[in-house]
């Protein structure tokens, strides 16, 4: 029977993430990504993949608190757009 280990992490999309700007410039030379474009996470996710971690699921979340807890807005009377660059991710790899 295969055994797995899991990793959960909140990852933030941001052009200032380590290596993101250079990575995207190579991959998409004519594209100017927005500050919080999801593609800015690619270099980090690729690094985890190199270490054997497979991304199982990724969900955008409204935000993250100082203790890395997930934020959900409450008490809104009318529907509004919520924008976030925070993603809850679950990874797995063989033990």
C-alpha positions in Angstrom: 0.0 0.0 0.0 1.3 3.4 -0.9 1.8 6.0 1.8 1.6 9.7 1.4 2.5 12.8 3.2 0.6 16.0 2.8 1.4 19.7 3.0 -1.1 22.6 3.3 -0.1 26.1 2.5 -1.6 29.5 1.7 0.3 30.9 -1.3 0.1 34.5 -2.4 0.2 35.5 -6.0 2.4 38.6 -6.4 4.9 39.8 -9.0 7.5 40.4 -6.2 7.5 36.7 -5.3 11.1 35.4 -5.5 12.0 34.8 -9.1 8.5 35.5 -10.5 9.3 38.5 -12.6 12.3 36.9 -14.3 10.5 33.5 -14.8 7.5 35.1 -16.4 9.6 37.4 -18.6 11.3 34.2 -20.0 8.0 32.3 -20.4 5.9 35.2 -21.8 8.4 37.8 -23.2 5.7 40.2 -24.5 3.3 40.0 -21.6 3.2 42.4 -18.7 1.5 40.5 -15.9 -0.6 42.4 -13.3 0.8 42.7 -9.8 -1.3 39.8 -8.4 -1.7 37.6 -11.5 -2.0 33.9 -10.6 0.9 33.1 -13.0 3.3 34.8 -10.5 3.0 31.6 -8.4 4.4 29.3 -11.1 8.0 29.5 -10.2 7.2 28.7 -6.5 4.9 25.8 -7.5 7.5 24.4 -9.9 10.0 24.5 -7.1 7.7 22.4 -4.9 7.2 20.0 -7.9 11.0 19.6 -8.1 10.9 18.4 -4.5 8.3 15.8 -5.3 5.2 17.7 -4.1 2.1 17.3 -6.3 -0.5 20.0 -6.2 -3.8 18.2 -5.3 -6.1 21.2 -5.0 -6.0 25.0 -5.0 -8.8 27.3 -4.0 -8.8 31.1 -4.0 -9.7 32.5 -0.6 -10.7 36.1 0.4 -7.6 36.5 2.5 -5.4 35.3 5.3 -5.0 36.6 8.8 -1.8 37.2 10.7 -1.8 33.6 11.9 -2.3 32.3 8.4 -6.0 31.6 9.1 -8.5 31.9 6.2 -10.6 35.1 6.1 -14.2 35.1 5.0 -16.2 38.3 4.8 -19.3 38.5 6.9 -22.2 40.9 7.3 -22.3 42.2 3.8 -25.8 43.5 2.9 -25.3 43.6 -0.8 -23.2 41.4 -3.1 -19.8 42.9 -3.9 -16.8 41.7 -5.7 -14.0 40.4 -3.5 -10.5 40.3 -4.9 -7.7 38.3 -3.4 -4.3 37.0 -4.3 -4.4 34.3 -1.6 -4.8 30.6 -2.5 -5.2 27.6 -0.1 -3.2 24.7 -1.6 -2.9 21.1 -0.7 0.1 19.0 -1.9 1.0 15.4 -1.5 4.1 13.2 -2.2 5.0 9.6 -1.5 6.6 8.8 1.8 
